[in-house]
């Protein structure tokens, strides 16, 4: 099935072309991208091709464009919108391209129930990689982020941190407008178009997209397994991500069922007596609960500790250049960066 069309029209040719290049580099954009630098070329194209989403500068927007059959029009502004364009949603032009895309997708997701183009036929099957350890203090999140970054060089990757205390706002020194808590709210309400709404919340981190983690542990503990399963199925069926990396904490209800959805479970370990005893109890419980398949998918990892983990300010991309990055590339059989 052909992707729906996301058109960008800006009379400033350099901006339109650069923005189109950015969109084409994003592996998870579920649209075919078309850029235009004149109203005439846009109008001629739309008359022959259905356009689902149009991002157009306020200078280019006119009555003729408004009368076209376009699914959703978003105005690219340089500040305030002209009065005649008040009925349209606007996003600020001179901000990071990733922020423009996130705001546009949020506007689109607020009105659209589901994106028809987001079907499994548009991508290969989605693999879910779990990172989980019953132990603490074993570099689990550092490994998960490094794994996601290295995989993200070749495919579209979504990283989801499912811990009760992820600390991402403190780690990145940034306040997030939307978090996983908001996405879980829509899931629990039975909202449609979950994947489209997610596109409006996704942040970029190097080669990877992520949904900012919850700020309250109750949002993890209070989510039923059925809701987690529904969220993951929505992402698998209606997003363009080829790989989901789950950084799984112990607050998840029915964590074994979560692990059972993973094609591989990477389990960071430690070698001291206490840690070996805890891991043995975990493995015994998997057997008692009749989850031998999880045991067969587990890859135990004694992770190296590199100085890049301590670097300030934190940048997830730098993890791939250090000791942990070398370890993950060897694990995956990847070439050197």
PyMOL commands that set and color helices and strands:
alter all, ss='L'
color gray80, all
select helices_A, chain A and resi 13-25+39-46+63-66+83-85+97-111+120-122+140-151+168-172+180-188+194-199+218-221+225-238+255-260+273-288+292-297+307-310+316-321+323-332
alter helices_A, ss='H'
color red, helices_A
select strands_A, chain A and resi 4-9+31-36+51-57+70-77+89-92+127-131+157-162+203-205+208-211+243-248+264-268+298-301
alter strands_A, ss='S'
color yellow, strands_A
deselect
rebuild
show_as cartoon
